[in-house]
């Protein structure tokens, strides 16, 4: 099988490395990929959102399956283009993925589908947003409409802070701002694979998004995670499908926008045991992907292929997962999500890779073979063990083996429980 993976981050690295090990895999291409991927796959100099050239490449090289892991690629309509050309593509269409690419569309979609979500307001005018914030209870959550790197979610303790955030967002040319009630509880992400009509659980993940230990400081796209969420049982899983997954897929199918691919759902489980959906994601997030793939005990390429051809539920009763816990930690350079540090030599990688999986994010290899930082999130380290405690302990033992000048990371992944906070 010839496989093309679209994207350039750590998750693309992890997927490419995994599928390259399968016996049936003939060749793996990654577009555009990164320098670390070159070790086991062929990087192609085509941007993730250049869907026309990606389709031409897939045809010219007789690609059997293309996996769009990049949000940019999905939003640019890679599924629509590949479907038009009769090419096998694991990704949702533009219309289906709008619930993941736009928070305002997602909120309206959830309201229409009766999917539980925190009370919200959507604003395209600064004065109306400020007036809404003035009359709201605190804490209050303010978000940008589109997914973006760095800070895009702000938890405000009072009106003064909320007003400043709203003004800053509109000054920075944000066209829409979402304001929603703050829900106290445990956030987790739940991932399913869907063929448009049916869905199967992939795994659940508890993310660590804040810069500081104890969930303080700026919110980021993710600095650590563990899987599975320890509170997931058959009853809660049934509730997730009944209240969220099936209503979402049914509503999309009604408008002939069947969702094919991985659907991620960010949920808060509140103190009363209620589910509150924050947003959707069009693929595995970073570093959730490393946790999920580490525990996968099935052939992900075959699963994706079955999903595209519509035989998922015929071929699989469930997607097998190892009975372990996995933890992932992001090592960042500089002051992510602000400025990053460039050109710092990373040491200890070979020794660390003997004890954990390392996925490469923003790195570069110089002429001497050294791996250098290129700013922001740099590496993702992942371990697994029979218990969460053992997995976290193993993870931080591996961290001690790696080093670069401005290396920063959270020290409480898998150690701190936030339920009921």
CORQUITA-V822945 format. One record per residue. N is the residue number from 1. SS is DSSP state (~ for helix, > for strand, _ for the rest). PHI is phi in degrees with one decimal (NA if undefined). PSI is psi in whole degrees, 0 to 359 (none if undefined). Layout:
((N	SS	PHI	PSI) (N	SS	PHI	PSI))
This chain:
((1	_	NA	134) (2	>	-100.1	126) (3	>	-122.8	135) (4	>	-115.0	125) (5	>	-111.6	131) (6	>	-107.6	121) (7	>	145.3	178) (8	_	-142.3	8) (9	_	-93.9	195) (10	~	-69.8	327) (11	~	-67.3	324) (12	~	-66.3	322) (13	~	-58.5	311) (14	~	-65.2	318) (15	~	-67.1	314) (16	~	-61.1	317) (17	~	-63.7	319) (18	~	-65.8	309) (19	~	-71.0	336) (20	~	-68.1	343) (21	_	-88.3	350) (22	_	-73.6	143) (23	_	-62.1	324) (24	_	-81.4	355) (25	_	-81.7	121) (26	_	-90.0	309) (27	>	-144.0	146) (28	>	-124.2	127) (29	>	-115.0	145) (30	>	-131.9	128) (31	>	-124.9	121) (32	>	-83.9	347) (33	_	73.6	192) (34	_	-144.9	170) (35	~	-62.2	332) (36	~	-72.8	333) (37	~	-68.3	336) (38	~	-54.8	339) (39	~	-67.9	331) (40	_	-136.6	3) (41	_	-146.8	168) (42	>	-100.4	115) (43	>	-83.1	134) (44	>	-114.1	131) (45	_	-81.1	67) (46	_	-131.9	129) (47	_	-65.5	151) (48	_	-62.1	332) (49	_	-98.5	8) (50	_	-88.6	73) (51	~	-67.9	330) (52	~	-65.9	312) (53	~	-70.2	329) (54	~	-64.2	319) (55	~	-65.8	319) (56	~	-63.8	319) (57	~	-62.8	317) (58	~	-61.9	320) (59	~	-69.8	314) (60	~	-65.1	329) (61	_	-105.0	10) (62	_	51.9	51) (63	_	-69.0	131) (64	_	-83.3	328) (65	>	-151.3	129) (66	>	-109.7	133) (67	>	-116.1	114) (68	>	-90.9	103) (69	_	-95.4	345) (70	_	-85.4	130) (71	~	-59.7	320) (72	~	-59.8	317) (73	~	-63.8	316) (74	~	-65.2	315) (75	~	-66.0	333) (76	_	-80.1	353) (77	_	91.2	35) (78	~	-62.8	323) (79	~	-65.8	318) (80	~	-61.3	314) (81	~	-64.5	313) (82	~	-66.3	322) (83	~	-63.7	321) (84	~	-61.3	323) (85	_	-88.1	0) (86	_	72.9	29) (87	_	-101.7	146) (88	_	-74.4	119) (89	>	-135.7	128) (90	>	-98.3	94) (91	_	-176.4	150) (92	_	-78.3	156) (93	_	-72.0	171) (94	~	-56.4	311) (95	~	-64.9	317) (96	~	-66.3	325) (97	~	-83.4	356) (98	~	-61.2	332) (99	~	-69.2	341) (100	~	-98.3	331) (101	~	-88.5	341) (102	>	-132.2	120) (103	~	-69.0	328) (104	~	-68.6	318) (105	~	-64.0	319) (106	~	-61.7	317) (107	~	-63.5	315) (108	~	-64.3	322) (109	~	-63.1	315) (110	~	-65.7	321) (111	~	-62.5	315) (112	~	-65.9	322) (113	~	-87.9	0) (114	_	60.7	33) (115	_	-83.9	129) (116	_	-62.7	128) (117	_	-151.8	151) (118	_	-58.9	148) (119	_	-54.7	140) (120	>	-145.9	165) (121	>	-138.6	145) (122	>	-117.7	129) (123	>	-132.9	136) (124	_	-113.7	7) (125	_	-130.1	132) (126	~	-59.5	315) (127	~	-63.9	325) (128	~	-70.7	323) (129	~	-66.4	317) (130	~	-64.2	319) (131	~	-63.3	320) (132	~	-64.0	317) (133	~	-64.9	324) (134	~	-62.5	326) (135	_	-94.3	1) (136	_	-90.6	163) (137	_	-88.6	154) (138	_	-119.9	151) (139	_	-66.2	161) (140	>	-134.7	146) (141	>	-108.8	130) (142	>	-120.7	134) (143	>	-134.1	153) (144	>	-78.6	158) (145	_	-72.3	319) (146	>	-98.8	152) (147	_	-66.6	140) (148	_	-153.0	158) (149	_	-72.2	147) (150	_	82.7	210) (151	_	-75.4	122) (152	_	-140.1	3) (153	>	-131.4	131) (154	>	-129.5	125) (155	>	-99.2	117) (156	>	-107.8	131) (157	_	-86.5	342) (158	_	-154.4	171) (159	~	-65.1	324) (160	~	-58.7	314) (161	~	-67.4	317) (162	~	-60.1	317) (163	~	-62.1	317) (164	~	-64.1	318) (165	~	-62.9	315) (166	~	-60.3	314) (167	~	-62.6	319) (168	~	-64.2	319) (169	~	-65.7	316) (170	~	-70.3	328) (171	~	-66.2	332) (172	_	-89.8	18) (173	_	73.3	23) (174	_	-69.1	129) (175	_	-82.7	331) (176	_	-139.3	146) (177	>	-128.8	136) (178	>	-108.0	131) (179	>	-119.6	129) (180	>	-139.3	159) (181	>	-64.3	145) (182	_	-82.3	131) (183	_	-113.3	120) (184	_	-77.7	135) (185	>	156.6	197) (186	>	-102.7	123) (187	>	-85.0	140) (188	>	-148.8	160) (189	>	-111.7	137) (190	>	-121.4	126) (191	>	-113.8	134) (192	>	-128.3	156) (193	>	-106.4	130) (194	>	-127.5	141) (195	>	-98.1	9) (196	_	108.3	335) (197	_	-125.2	323) (198	_	-115.6	161) (199	>	-144.6	148) (200	>	-126.6	140) (201	>	-64.4	138) (202	>	-101.5	308) (203	>	176.5	171) (204	>	-116.4	149) (205	>	-138.4	140) (206	>	-102.2	115) (207	>	-90.7	155) (208	>	-119.8	105) (209	>	-103.1	337) (210	>	-78.8	154) (211	>	-69.2	322) (212	>	-100.3	154) (213	_	-58.1	148) (214	_	77.8	13) (215	_	65.6	43) (216	>	-108.9	166) (217	>	83.5	192) (218	>	-64.2	148) (219	>	-84.9	141) (220	>	-125.3	183) (221	>	-77.2	350) (222	>	140.2	127) (223	>	-122.7	2) (224	>	176.1	168) (225	>	-169.0	160) (226	>	-139.4	156) (227	>	-144.0	149) (228	_	-83.2	169) (229	_	-66.3	122) (230	_	-64.5	342) (231	_	-88.9	356) (232	_	-71.5	121) (233	_	-133.6	181) (234	~	-61.6	325) (235	~	-67.9	314) (236	~	-68.6	322) (237	~	-62.8	318) (238	~	-61.8	321) (239	~	-65.0	320) (240	~	-62.8	316) (241	~	-68.0	317) (242	~	-69.1	319) (243	~	-91.1	338) (244	~	-125.4	299) (245	~	-62.8	305) (246	~	-65.9	317) (247	~	-58.7	322) (248	~	-66.8	311) (249	~	-65.3	321) (250	~	-64.8	318) (251	~	-65.5	319) (252	~	-66.7	320) (253	~	-65.4	327) (254	~	-58.5	323) (255	_	-95.6	16) (256	_	60.7	33) (257	_	-114.9	54) (258	_	-54.7	134) (259	_	-90.3	114) (260	>	-113.7	121) (261	>	139.4	202) (262	>	-96.8	126) (263	>	-110.1	121) (264	>	-100.6	139) (265	>	-126.7	118) (266	>	-89.7	122) (267	>	-129.8	146) (268	>	-111.7	125) (269	>	-92.7	111) (270	>	-84.1	181) (271	_	-63.8	337) (272	_	-94.1	3) (273	_	84.7	13) (274	_	-86.0	147) (275	>	-92.6	136) (276	>	-132.7	110) (277	>	-79.4	127) (278	>	-89.8	311) (279	>	-166.4	172) (280	>	-110.7	159) (281	>	-133.2	144) (282	_	-87.8	1) (283	_	-166.1	184) (284	_	-65.7	136) (285	_	-86.4	169) (286	_	-93.7	134) (287	_	-98.3	22) (288	~	-55.1	322) (289	~	-55.6	317) (290	~	-65.5	321) (291	~	-62.2	311) (292	~	-64.9	312) (293	~	-67.5	328) (294	~	-62.5	325) (295	~	-92.1	350) (296	>	-64.2	130) (297	_	-119.7	39) (298	_	-146.4	170) (299	_	-86.1	104) (300	~	-65.1	329) (301	~	-66.1	317) (302	~	-66.5	322) (303	~	-63.7	314) (304	~	-63.7	319) (305	~	-62.8	316) (306	~	-63.4	325) (307	~	-64.1	316) (308	~	-66.0	319) (309	~	-83.1	354) (310	_	85.9	19) (311	_	-110.3	19) (312	~	-56.0	306) (313	~	-75.3	343) (314	~	-77.5	325) (315	~	-93.7	338) (316	_	-131.2	132) (317	_	-85.9	330) (318	_	-161.0	164) (319	_	-97.8	118) (320	_	-72.2	138) (321	>	-128.4	145) (322	_	-68.2	146) (323	_	-81.2	52) (324	_	-127.5	177) (325	>	-109.6	145) (326	>	-124.9	147) (327	>	-129.2	141) (328	>	-127.4	142) (329	>	-133.7	134) (330	>	-93.2	129) (331	>	-99.1	121) (332	>	-113.6	157) (333	>	-111.6	138) (334	_	78.8	213) (335	_	-112.1	52) (336	_	-53.2	136) (337	_	-88.2	13) (338	_	-85.9	223) (339	_	-70.4	153) (340	_	-112.2	170) (341	_	-105.7	134) (342	>	-113.7	145) (343	>	81.0	11) (344	>	-83.8	134) (345	>	-75.5	131) (346	_	-95.7	126) (347	>	-111.5	160) (348	_	82.7	8) (349	~	-65.9	316) (350	~	-62.4	317) (351	~	-68.3	319) (352	~	-65.5	323) (353	_	-67.0	347) (354	_	-76.2	344) (355	_	-121.3	349) (356	_	-154.2	167) (357	>	-87.4	136) (358	>	-120.9	124) (359	>	-108.7	137) (360	>	-97.5	129) (361	_	-104.3	266) (362	_	-102.3	88) (363	>	-138.9	167) (364	>	-148.0	143) (365	>	-101.3	127) (366	_	-87.3	180) (367	_	-63.9	338) (368	_	-91.3	4) (369	_	87.1	3) (370	_	-76.5	143) (371	>	-93.1	125) (372	>	-114.8	152) (373	>	-76.6	149) (374	>	-129.1	25) (375	_	96.0	149) (376	>	72.7	211) (377	>	-69.4	128) (378	>	-108.5	307) (379	>	-135.6	156) (380	>	-123.6	119) (381	>	-101.1	136) (382	>	-136.1	135) (383	>	-132.3	163) (384	>	-139.2	152) (385	>	-162.0	175) (386	_	-70.3	336) (387	_	-131.2	159) (388	~	-62.8	320) (389	~	-60.6	315) (390	~	-67.2	322) (391	~	-64.6	317) (392	~	-65.0	318) (393	~	-61.4	315) (394	~	-62.3	321) (395	~	-60.9	311) (396	~	-73.1	338) (397	~	-68.0	324) (398	~	-70.1	322) (399	~	-57.7	323) (400	_	-64.7	343) (401	_	-85.5	341) (402	_	-102.4	147) (403	>	-157.1	146) (404	_	-156.4	160) (405	_	-52.7	312) (406	_	-103.9	22) (407	>	-59.7	128) (408	>	-132.2	148) (409	_	-165.1	159) (410	_	-80.1	146) (411	_	-107.7	13) (412	_	-125.8	19) (413	_	-66.3	126) (414	_	77.1	359) (415	_	-108.8	334) (416	_	-110.0	129) (417	_	-106.3	129) (418	_	-106.8	4) (419	_	-56.3	132) (420	_	81.4	7) (421	_	-74.0	none))
